[in-house]
Structures are given as structure tokens and as C-alpha cells.
Amino acid sequence: MMDILTLMAAFLILVGGIAALISKSAFNKLILLGVLTPGAVMLFVKDGFLDAAIAVSLLMPVGTLFVLFLLGKKKEVIHD
């Protein structure tokens, strides 16, 4: 029987991935990928890949901020 952690992780991964595919806005896609990430981290921890979980947990917020900065700059250039 699957434990509750695996079910929650699978739910987060599926919802985040499918919603990111359907979404049109780049900002919304980035937010929805942020929903997908905790599910992946939960699976990494469950399977014992703690080093990968730590790396993803540290790099995902930095990457998100970097991409948000680039998207904001892109919109400023378009409006000018």
C-alpha cells in the first residue's frame, strides 16, 4: 500500500505539471513549477536522496528569483 507521503508528492507533481502545461502566462508557469517542486523534493527525501533534495531546495528559489527578474526586464523593454 502506498503511503500518504507518496500520494501527496504525486498529487503535487501532477497538478503542478499539468497546470503549467495548460497555463499561457510565463509568470503563472513559474508559480506552478513552484508547486511541482515540493512534490519532487518529497520523493527525493522519501527515497533517501537527501543531497539532491537539499540542492533542489536551495537552487529552486534562487532560480525562480532570477527568472522573475529576467521576465520583468523583458516586459520593461517591450513597454519602452
A tleap script that builds the chain and sets N, CA, C and O, in Angstrom:
source leaprc.protein.ff14SB
mol = sequence {
  NMET MET ASP ILE LEU THR LEU MET ALA ALA
  PHE LEU ILE LEU VAL GLY GLY ILE ALA ALA
  LEU ILE SER LYS SER ALA PHE ASN LYS LEU
  ILE LEU LEU GLY VAL LEU THR PRO GLY ALA
  VAL MET LEU PHE VAL LYS ASP GLY PHE LEU
  ASP ALA ALA ILE ALA VAL SER LEU LEU MET
  PRO VAL GLY THR LEU PHE VAL LEU PHE LEU
  LEU GLY LYS LYS LYS GLU VAL ILE HIE CASP
}
set mol.1.N position { 0.838 -1.185 0.000 }
set mol.1.CA position { 0.000 0.000 0.000 }
set mol.1.C position { 0.884 1.251 0.000 }
set mol.1.O position { 1.874 1.340 0.727 }
set mol.2.N position { 0.495 2.204 -0.834 }
set mol.2.CA position { 1.274 3.442 -0.926 }
set mol.2.C position { 1.028 4.299 0.311 }
set mol.2.O position { -0.102 4.424 0.782 }
set mol.3.N position { 2.080 4.870 0.815 }
set mol.3.CA position { 1.891 5.727 1.977 }
set mol.3.C position { 1.430 7.120 1.551 }
set mol.3.O position { 1.467 7.471 0.372 }
set mol.4.N position { 1.006 7.886 2.516 }
set mol.4.CA position { 0.388 9.183 2.247 }
set mol.4.C position { 1.391 10.181 1.662 }
set mol.4.O position { 1.006 11.050 0.879 }
set mol.5.N position { 2.671 10.067 2.031 }
set mol.5.CA position { 3.687 10.979 1.508 }
set mol.5.C position { 3.847 10.820 -0.001 }
set mol.5.O position { 3.964 11.810 -0.724 }
set mol.6.N position { 3.853 9.584 -0.470 }
set mol.6.CA position { 3.983 9.339 -1.906 }
set mol.6.C position { 2.766 9.858 -2.656 }
set mol.6.O position { 2.905 10.424 -3.740 }
set mol.7.N position { 1.585 9.674 -2.098 }
set mol.7.CA position { 0.371 10.172 -2.744 }
set mol.7.C position { 0.350 11.700 -2.807 }
set mol.7.O position { -0.033 12.274 -3.826 }
set mol.8.N position { 0.758 12.353 -1.724 }
set mol.8.CA position { 0.797 13.819 -1.730 }
set mol.8.C position { 1.828 14.336 -2.728 }
set mol.8.O position { 1.578 15.309 -3.439 }
set mol.9.N position { 2.988 13.680 -2.779 }
set mol.9.CA position { 4.029 14.100 -3.717 }
set mol.9.C position { 3.558 13.926 -5.157 }
set mol.9.O position { 3.762 14.807 -5.992 }
set mol.10.N position { 2.931 12.794 -5.444 }
set mol.10.CA position { 2.427 12.551 -6.801 }
set mol.10.C position { 1.352 13.567 -7.169 }
set mol.10.O position { 1.307 14.039 -8.305 }
set mol.11.N position { 0.487 13.906 -6.218 }
set mol.11.CA position { -0.559 14.893 -6.472 }
set mol.11.C position { 0.046 16.257 -6.802 }
set mol.11.O position { -0.367 16.906 -7.763 }
set mol.12.N position { 1.031 16.694 -6.001 }
set mol.12.CA position { 1.670 17.991 -6.255 }
set mol.12.C position { 2.382 18.008 -7.606 }
set mol.12.O position { 2.315 18.998 -8.334 }
set mol.13.N position { 3.055 16.922 -7.935 }
set mol.13.CA position { 3.776 16.861 -9.207 }
set mol.13.C position { 2.800 16.894 -10.372 }
set mol.13.O position { 3.012 17.628 -11.337 }
set mol.14.N position { 1.731 16.105 -10.293 }
set mol.14.CA position { 0.761 16.070 -11.392 }
set mol.14.C position { 0.024 17.395 -11.549 }
set mol.14.O position { -0.106 17.904 -12.663 }
set mol.15.N position { -0.456 17.954 -10.449 }
set mol.15.CA position { -1.195 19.217 -10.527 }
set mol.15.C position { -0.290 20.336 -11.040 }
set mol.15.O position { -0.686 21.097 -11.923 }
set mol.16.N position { 0.908 20.438 -10.499 }
set mol.16.CA position { 1.823 21.484 -10.939 }
set mol.16.C position { 2.236 21.330 -12.388 }
set mol.16.O position { 2.295 22.313 -13.125 }
set mol.17.N position { 2.521 20.108 -12.803 }
set mol.17.CA position { 2.948 19.874 -14.182 }
set mol.17.C position { 1.854 20.101 -15.200 }
set mol.17.O position { 2.075 20.756 -16.218 }
set mol.18.N position { 0.673 19.564 -14.933 }
set mol.18.CA position { -0.441 19.721 -15.881 }
set mol.18.C position { -0.884 21.179 -15.957 }
set mol.18.O position { -1.144 21.697 -17.043 }
set mol.19.N position { -0.969 21.833 -14.810 }
set mol.19.CA position { -1.379 23.240 -14.812 }
set mol.19.C position { -0.340 24.117 -15.510 }
set mol.19.O position { -0.703 25.085 -16.178 }
set mol.20.N position { 0.945 23.795 -15.365 }
set mol.20.CA position { 1.983 24.567 -16.058 }
set mol.20.C position { 1.894 24.367 -17.564 }
set mol.20.O position { 2.168 25.292 -18.330 }
set mol.21.N position { 1.516 23.174 -17.993 }
set mol.21.CA position { 1.342 22.935 -19.427 }
set mol.21.C position { 0.164 23.715 -19.992 }
set mol.21.O position { 0.223 24.202 -21.121 }
set mol.22.N position { -0.898 23.833 -19.216 }
set mol.22.CA position { -2.117 24.494 -19.685 }
set mol.22.C position { -1.985 26.018 -19.640 }
set mol.22.O position { -2.543 26.716 -20.487 }
set mol.23.N position { -1.255 26.527 -18.664 }
set mol.23.CA position { -1.152 27.972 -18.460 }
set mol.23.C position { -0.455 28.661 -19.629 }
set mol.23.O position { 0.465 28.108 -20.232 }
set mol.24.N position { -0.904 29.870 -19.939 }
set mol.24.CA position { -0.334 30.654 -21.037 }
set mol.24.C position { 0.721 31.654 -20.551 }
set mol.24.O position { 1.704 31.904 -21.250 }
set mol.25.N position { 0.526 32.218 -19.376 }
set mol.25.CA position { 1.406 33.265 -18.866 }
set mol.25.C position { 2.715 32.674 -18.330 }
set mol.25.O position { 2.713 31.631 -17.676 }
set mol.26.N position { 3.818 33.345 -18.614 }
set mol.26.CA position { 5.120 32.887 -18.129 }
set mol.26.C position { 5.208 32.981 -16.604 }
set mol.26.O position { 5.811 32.119 -15.964 }
set mol.27.N position { 4.612 34.022 -16.021 }
set mol.27.CA position { 4.613 34.155 -14.570 }
set mol.27.C position { 3.825 33.018 -13.921 }
set mol.27.O position { 4.270 32.444 -12.927 }
set mol.28.N position { 2.663 32.690 -14.476 }
set mol.28.CA position { 1.864 31.597 -13.928 }
set mol.28.C position { 2.587 30.265 -14.052 }
set mol.28.O position { 2.526 29.437 -13.143 }
set mol.29.N position { 3.268 30.053 -15.166 }
set mol.29.CA position { 4.028 28.816 -15.335 }
set mol.29.C position { 5.105 28.694 -14.263 }
set mol.29.O position { 5.329 27.611 -13.722 }
set mol.30.N position { 5.762 29.790 -13.960 }
set mol.30.CA position { 6.808 29.779 -12.950 }
set mol.30.C position { 6.240 29.464 -11.568 }
set mol.30.O position { 6.838 28.705 -10.806 }
set mol.31.N position { 5.100 30.039 -11.251 }
set mol.31.CA position { 4.448 29.762 -9.971 }
set mol.31.C position { 4.024 28.301 -9.895 }
set mol.31.O position { 4.192 27.658 -8.859 }
set mol.32.N position { 3.479 27.777 -10.980 }
set mol.32.CA position { 3.031 26.388 -10.985 }
set mol.32.C position { 4.200 25.411 -10.929 }
set mol.32.O position { 4.057 24.322 -10.373 }
set mol.33.N position { 5.333 25.768 -11.481 }
set mol.33.CA position { 6.518 24.930 -11.308 }
set mol.33.C position { 6.990 24.965 -9.855 }
set mol.33.O position { 7.594 24.009 -9.368 }
set mol.34.N position { 6.709 26.069 -9.172 }
set mol.34.CA position { 6.972 26.140 -7.740 }
set mol.34.C position { 6.069 25.216 -6.945 }
set mol.34.O position { 6.433 24.788 -5.849 }
set mol.35.N position { 4.897 24.903 -7.477 }
set mol.35.CA position { 4.004 23.922 -6.850 }
set mol.35.C position { 4.538 22.509 -7.090 }
set mol.35.O position { 4.402 21.636 -6.233 }
set mol.36.N position { 5.136 22.292 -8.238 }
set mol.36.CA position { 5.666 20.980 -8.594 }
set mol.36.C position { 6.898 20.618 -7.761 }
set mol.36.O position { 7.092 19.449 -7.430 }
set mol.37.N position { 7.710 21.580 -7.427 }
set mol.37.CA position { 8.988 21.336 -6.754 }
set mol.37.C position { 8.864 20.641 -5.396 }
set mol.37.O position { 9.620 19.702 -5.145 }
set mol.38.N position { 7.951 21.049 -4.507 }
set mol.38.CA position { 7.868 20.334 -3.225 }
set mol.38.C position { 7.522 18.857 -3.377 }
set mol.38.O position { 7.959 18.030 -2.577 }
set mol.39.N position { 6.743 18.526 -4.394 }
set mol.39.CA position { 6.447 17.115 -4.636 }
set mol.39.C position { 7.692 16.338 -5.003 }
set mol.39.O position { 7.898 15.221 -4.527 }
set mol.40.N position { 8.524 16.925 -5.847 }
set mol.40.CA position { 9.773 16.264 -6.226 }
set mol.40.C position { 10.712 16.149 -5.028 }
set mol.40.O position { 11.367 15.123 -4.845 }
set mol.41.N position { 10.777 17.197 -4.217 }
set mol.41.CA position { 11.642 17.156 -3.032 }
set mol.41.C position { 11.159 16.082 -2.061 }
set mol.41.O position { 11.974 15.375 -1.468 }
set mol.42.N position { 9.844 15.951 -1.892 }
set mol.42.CA position { 9.318 14.902 -1.011 }
set mol.42.C position { 9.717 13.518 -1.501 }
set mol.42.O position { 10.072 12.657 -0.697 }
set mol.43.N position { 9.663 13.294 -2.809 }
set mol.43.CA position { 10.072 11.990 -3.342 }
set mol.43.C position { 11.569 11.761 -3.160 }
set mol.43.O position { 11.992 10.644 -2.863 }
set mol.44.N position { 12.373 12.808 -3.335 }
set mol.44.CA position { 13.811 12.669 -3.107 }
set mol.44.C position { 14.093 12.269 -1.664 }
set mol.44.O position { 14.905 11.379 -1.411 }
set mol.45.N position { 13.425 12.926 -0.718 }
set mol.45.CA position { 13.639 12.628 0.702 }
set mol.45.C position { 13.163 11.221 1.026 }
set mol.45.O position { 13.834 10.494 1.758 }
set mol.46.N position { 12.017 10.832 0.491 }
set mol.46.CA position { 11.473 9.502 0.755 }
set mol.46.C position { 12.411 8.406 0.263 }
set mol.46.O position { 12.570 7.374 0.915 }
set mol.47.N position { 13.035 8.637 -0.899 }
set mol.47.CA position { 13.930 7.633 -1.465 }
set mol.47.C position { 15.348 7.722 -0.908 }
set mol.47.O position { 16.191 6.891 -1.247 }
set mol.48.N position { 15.626 8.703 -0.067 }
set mol.48.CA position { 16.921 8.799 0.581 }
set mol.48.C position { 17.941 9.657 -0.140 }
set mol.48.O position { 19.115 9.652 0.230 }
set mol.49.N position { 17.531 10.385 -1.149 }
set mol.49.CA position { 18.450 11.262 -1.871 }
set mol.49.C position { 18.454 12.644 -1.215 }
set mol.49.O position { 17.979 13.622 -1.791 }
set mol.50.N position { 18.993 12.701 -0.015 }
set mol.50.CA position { 18.952 13.952 0.739 }
set mol.50.C position { 19.829 15.029 0.120 }
set mol.50.O position { 19.502 16.213 0.198 }
set mol.51.N position { 20.942 14.634 -0.496 }
set mol.51.CA position { 21.801 15.633 -1.126 }
set mol.51.C position { 21.092 16.299 -2.302 }
set mol.51.O position { 21.212 17.509 -2.494 }
set mol.52.N position { 20.360 15.521 -3.083 }
set mol.52.CA position { 19.601 16.093 -4.199 }
set mol.52.C position { 18.463 16.972 -3.684 }
set mol.52.O position { 18.177 18.021 -4.261 }
set mol.53.N position { 17.814 16.546 -2.599 }
set mol.53.CA position { 16.722 17.338 -2.023 }
set mol.53.C position { 17.239 18.682 -1.511 }
set mol.53.O position { 16.586 19.711 -1.688 }
set mol.54.N position { 18.408 18.671 -0.877 }
set mol.54.CA position { 18.986 19.923 -0.383 }
set mol.54.C position { 19.358 20.830 -1.547 }
set mol.54.O position { 19.115 22.036 -1.502 }
set mol.55.N position { 19.947 20.252 -2.589 }
set mol.55.CA position { 20.343 21.054 -3.752 }
set mol.55.C position { 19.130 21.696 -4.416 }
set mol.55.O position { 19.158 22.882 -4.745 }
set mol.56.N position { 18.070 20.924 -4.614 }
set mol.56.CA position { 16.857 21.467 -5.241 }
set mol.56.C position { 16.230 22.524 -4.345 }
set mol.56.O position { 15.778 23.562 -4.827 }
set mol.57.N position { 16.201 22.265 -3.045 }
set mol.57.CA position { 15.602 23.221 -2.111 }
set mol.57.C position { 16.365 24.541 -2.065 }
set mol.57.O position { 15.766 25.593 -1.841 }
set mol.58.N position { 17.663 24.497 -2.271 }
set mol.58.CA position { 18.450 25.727 -2.264 }
set mol.58.C position { 18.453 26.430 -3.614 }
set mol.58.O position { 18.434 27.660 -3.668 }
set mol.59.N position { 18.477 25.678 -4.695 }
set mol.59.CA position { 18.608 26.278 -6.018 }
set mol.59.C position { 17.286 26.738 -6.626 }
set mol.59.O position { 17.279 27.683 -7.416 }
set mol.60.N position { 16.180 26.107 -6.287 }
set mol.60.CA position { 14.896 26.469 -6.895 }
set mol.60.C position { 14.479 27.908 -6.570 }
set mol.60.O position { 14.083 28.629 -7.486 }
set mol.61.N position { 14.547 28.359 -5.314 }
set mol.61.CA position { 14.167 29.760 -5.056 }
set mol.61.C position { 15.089 30.762 -5.746 }
set mol.61.O position { 14.629 31.800 -6.222 }
set mol.62.N position { 16.379 30.462 -5.804 }
set mol.62.CA position { 17.317 31.358 -6.481 }
set mol.62.C position { 17.003 31.407 -7.970 }
set mol.62.O position { 16.998 32.481 -8.571 }
set mol.63.N position { 16.741 30.254 -8.563 }
set mol.63.CA position { 16.379 30.211 -9.979 }
set mol.63.C position { 15.074 30.926 -10.256 }
set mol.63.O position { 14.933 31.597 -11.279 }
set mol.64.N position { 14.118 30.785 -9.349 }
set mol.64.CA position { 12.833 31.458 -9.514 }
set mol.64.C position { 13.011 32.976 -9.495 }
set mol.64.O position { 12.455 33.682 -10.336 }
set mol.65.N position { 13.783 33.469 -8.540 }
set mol.65.CA position { 14.028 34.916 -8.481 }
set mol.65.C position { 14.753 35.410 -9.729 }
set mol.65.O position { 14.439 36.483 -10.245 }
set mol.66.N position { 15.711 34.643 -10.211 }
set mol.66.CA position { 16.456 35.026 -11.406 }
set mol.66.C position { 15.533 35.100 -12.624 }
set mol.66.O position { 15.603 36.053 -13.399 }
set mol.67.N position { 14.675 34.102 -12.792 }
set mol.67.CA position { 13.758 34.091 -13.935 }
set mol.67.C position { 12.729 35.211 -13.809 }
set mol.67.O position { 12.395 35.848 -14.808 }
set mol.68.N position { 12.222 35.464 -12.608 }
set mol.68.CA position { 11.293 36.581 -12.416 }
set mol.68.C position { 11.955 37.910 -12.769 }
set mol.68.O position { 11.331 38.773 -13.387 }
set mol.69.N position { 13.201 38.070 -12.381 }
set mol.69.CA position { 13.937 39.289 -12.726 }
set mol.69.C position { 14.057 39.432 -14.241 }
set mol.69.O position { 13.852 40.520 -14.780 }
set mol.70.N position { 14.386 38.346 -14.926 }
set mol.70.CA position { 14.516 38.401 -16.385 }
set mol.70.C position { 13.178 38.673 -17.066 }
set mol.70.O position { 13.123 39.424 -18.040 }
set mol.71.N position { 12.097 38.069 -16.563 }
set mol.71.CA position { 10.783 38.318 -17.150 }
set mol.71.C position { 10.351 39.762 -16.934 }
set mol.71.O position { 9.742 40.367 -17.817 }
set mol.72.N position { 10.660 40.314 -15.772 }
set mol.72.CA position { 10.335 41.712 -15.510 }
set mol.72.C position { 11.112 42.646 -16.415 }
set mol.72.O position { 10.561 43.628 -16.912 }
set mol.73.N position { 12.379 42.354 -16.634 }
set mol.73.CA position { 13.194 43.171 -17.540 }
set mol.73.C position { 12.672 43.074 -18.965 }
set mol.73.O position { 12.668 44.064 -19.696 }
set mol.74.N position { 12.232 41.887 -19.359 }
set mol.74.CA position { 11.707 41.691 -20.715 }
set mol.74.C position { 10.461 42.547 -20.927 }
set mol.74.O position { 10.307 43.160 -21.983 }
set mol.75.N position { 9.573 42.596 -19.937 }
set mol.75.CA position { 8.360 43.402 -20.066 }
set mol.75.C position { 8.689 44.890 -20.083 }
set mol.75.O position { 8.024 45.658 -20.779 }
set mol.76.N position { 9.717 45.318 -19.316 }
set mol.76.CA position { 10.117 46.727 -19.328 }
set mol.76.C position { 10.645 47.121 -20.697 }
set mol.76.O position { 10.356 48.218 -21.176 }
set mol.77.N position { 11.405 46.258 -21.325 }
set mol.77.CA position { 11.971 46.552 -22.640 }
set mol.77.C position { 10.866 46.639 -23.678 }
set mol.77.O position { 10.915 47.492 -24.564 }
set mol.78.N position { 9.876 45.773 -23.579 }
set mol.78.CA position { 8.765 45.777 -24.536 }
set mol.78.C position { 7.957 47.060 -24.406 }
set mol.78.O position { 7.542 47.627 -25.417 }
set mol.79.N position { 7.722 47.537 -23.168 }
set mol.79.CA position { 6.901 48.732 -22.957 }
set mol.79.C position { 7.638 50.024 -23.297 }
set mol.79.O position { 6.993 51.033 -23.578 }
set mol.80.N position { 8.963 50.020 -23.279 }
set mol.80.CA position { 9.718 51.258 -23.561 }
set mol.80.C position { 9.830 51.555 -25.017 }
set mol.80.O position { 10.435 52.558 -25.398 }
savepdb mol mol.pdb
quit
